[in-house]
Amino acid sequence: MSDYVPLARKFRPRNFDEVIGQETVSKTLKNALKAGKIYPAYLFTGPRGIGKTTTARILAKSLNCSKGLSPEPCLQCDSCLEIARSNSLDVLEMDAASNTGVDNVREAIIETLSLVPHRDRYKIFIIDEAHMLSSAAFNALLKTLEEPPPRVVFILATTESSKIPPTIVSRCQRFRFRPLSNEILAQHLASIAQQEKIEADSQALFVLAQASEGAARDAISLLDQCRSASHGPLTETSVRNLLGFSPKETIESFAQALIDKNKEDLGKLIVKAEEEGLDPAQIIKDLRNFFHEIYRSFYSPISLKSATENLKKKTSLEALTFILKRLNAISQDLRLSDSPFLNLELGLFGTVEAASDLSSWVKRLEALEARLSAGKMPQNSSLAIADSDSNAESDALDDFAPDEISELSNETVKKPGPAAHSDLWTQFIKSLESEKPALSSALSKAELSQDSPQRWRLVFAQSFDASQAKKNLTFIQEALSKLAGNPIAIEIAEKAPVRSSAASNPAEESFSKARQILGGRIVKK
């Protein structure tokens, strides 16, 4: 029989100070122990593998240690050793997943409550996966929690707190355990690797931390697995291969093809991935993590690698939002698919095509808006667009309902007042055309007046354009001030409507509906 002890058990925390990432929980429990304020029932909630059951055992040691009630149990007395081995007569651990019924609760808990502790200070019941108990079992337990006998402590641990009845929750002190960050986990793994003399570089440990999804137990188990499987130092590449991750270069190539909308490269990558036996679900998961990191860098100080930083410069927050939503949808489809690579292919090509359609939609809607604003009317139940290269733009009618096309054909759209065109204003609007085409179009229709070089006034004929400007007011002021070399304050106003409030313009309403299709968001009314 092997005497090998898995690393997850060997490095299981023995006291509160060794529990990583749950400082708030540990501090609160230690303070309560110092003050002698022991509550009859505790509820530990949080994801798997982050220390709920371990903390319950530590609390049990602190309550029953032979040296007395203490936040720092001795770990040497019979009580501490028996609790660590899960064979203490006064500390009963119950797995609710396999003891769900009311009879189990009566037999294991209720019928033993009248018995005084065999040797220790408290009789302690640790109920793991408490949410698995049946309604009848919870009801049987409820009366005991309402009027607990003296020197009895319940500790309930669960990964799904929403399934615990409110009547039970209200009678417990609740402690929420949080997933650990990748940085904390990587540091913890580095400490274990040093003690166990495991050669591993920092990137390899970070990949292990990412794979564990915030669970310390899983991270340590993965380190143990990689140590057994590897014949040399653990590197990022070897760890990714051992855990079945997609090669880093492959994920970066997929990301590049999606951002560039390059169908040819995307097709080659899918074929290569299938030939190499990569898991489609893992590809999507790795791609999602890759884009999520870039997405977060837009609003959080995250340092990106040079290759990733270059990709970030070629995209935008709106485009990343669209891609991440599509990847989530592909991931859900893959769970139920019997043809994973077909789903992968359909999903990724659909993402590229939809992104291309989105860009085309923006241009076509801007062209449509410009012509409506100029008062150029559709003819013969189709939208006449006079530009020589506007055939693609005229196809925008395909996306309107027939009744909307008819309204556009028969109603006159009022032409807004001409916009002021100072060199600075024109230069600013043109600088927005590539990154913020919708905002550029809205601002181009504003009437500009200047009370002074530092005070500008923008007047809009349509409320939609005015709201676009208001949403981006801070950006507009900062960008204009930088361009002008002096502070500029912007005031935004709307023209009073010419028509009566009772009247309506179907053409404008139809265009407003179409105008909402931006950034991948399609609003149906």
C-alpha positions, 0 to 999 in steps of 0.5 A: 500500500502506497504511503504517498500523500496527495499535495492537496491533503499535505498542504491543507490549512491547519489553522486560520493563518494558513487559510489563503484568500479568506482573511475577512472570514478568518479574522471575524472567527478569530475575534469571536473566539477571543471574545468567547462569543460562540454562535450555535449555527454557522453557514459557509457559502462559496464555490468549491475548493476554496476552504469552507470545509477546511475552515469548519474543521479549524473552527472545530479544533479551536472550540474543542482544543484541550488547551481551551477555547482559542483562535490558535489550536495547539494541533497536538492534542487528541482532539485536534488530531482526531478532528484532522483525521475526521474520526472525533466522536464529538465532531460529526461530519455529514455529507448531505449529498448522500444523506438527503432524507429526513431519516438521515437527519433524525438518525445522525443529528437529532437523536444524538443531540441529547447526549452530552459531548463524549470528551470535548467542550462542544458537540459539533455537526459539520454538514457538507453540501447542505443544499442537498438536504430535502425539504423534510430534512430541513424542516426536521433540522429547523426546530433544532436550530431554533432552540439548540441545546447548550454546547452544540454547534452546527456548521453548514457548508454549501456551494449553492446558498440560494437553495438553502431555505431562508428560515435556515439562513436566518438562524445562522451566522453567514460567511461568504468565501470568495474565489481566489485571484490568479495572482494569489493562487500562483504565489501559493503554488510557487510556495508549495513548489519551492517546498516540494522542490518542483521546478516550475516557471512563473508562467506555468504556475499562472496557467495552473491558477487560471485552470483552477478557476479560483479553487485552491484545492484544484490548483494544488491537485493540478500541480501534483498532476503535472509533477507526476506527468512531467519529466523536467521543469514545468513550463507554460507550454508543457503545462498547457499540453498536459492539461489539454489547453489549446496552444497559445500560438493557436489561440492568438492566431484565432483571435487575429483572424476574428479581429481581421475578419479573415475567413481564409485564415480562420478556415485553415486554423479550424482544419489544423485544430481538427487534425491536431485533435484539439477540443473545440470547447476548450478552443472557445473557452481559451478564446473567451479568456483571451478576449476577456483579458483584452476587454478588461484592459479597457477599464482596468490597469492590466498589463498586456503582452506586446502581441496582445497589446497590438491586437487591442489597438486594432479593435474596440470595446464595442467589437469585443463585447460583440465577440464575447457574446458570440463566443458565449453562444457558441460555448452553449451550443457545443454543450449539446452538439454531437458535431463539435467541430461543425458547431465551431466552424459555423459559430466562428464563421458566423461571428466574422460574417455578423461582424462584417454585416455590423460594419456594413450596417453602420455605413449604410445607415449613415448613408441613409441618414445623410440622404434623409437629412438632405431631403432626397426622397426615395422613388418608386417604393425604393430608396434612391441613392445617387452616389456612384458607389452606393449600390451596397448602401441601397441594399439597406432597404432589404433590412426594412419591413415593407410598410416602413419602405412605403412610409419612407417613400411617401413622407417628406423628411424635414431638412435640419439646419446646416452645420457650422464648418470651422476648420477645427470642427471639421477636423474633429468630426473627421477624426471620429469617422473610423472609431466612432462613426455614429457619433461623427454622423450625429455631430456633423448635423449640429449647428455650431455657435461660439459665445467665445473661443472657450464656450461652444454651443451645439444645436441639434434638430433631432433628439436622437443626435442630441442624446448621442452628443450628451452621452459623449459630452466629456469625451467631446470636450476633452478631445476638442480642448486637446485639439484646440490647445485650450479648454472648451466647454460645450453646451448642447441644445435641441431645436423646438419641433416645427410640427405639432405634438399630435403629428408624427413623421413615419419616415423619421420613425422608421429611420429611428428604428433602423438607427438603433441597429448599431454595435451588434444590438438589434432592437425589435419593436 
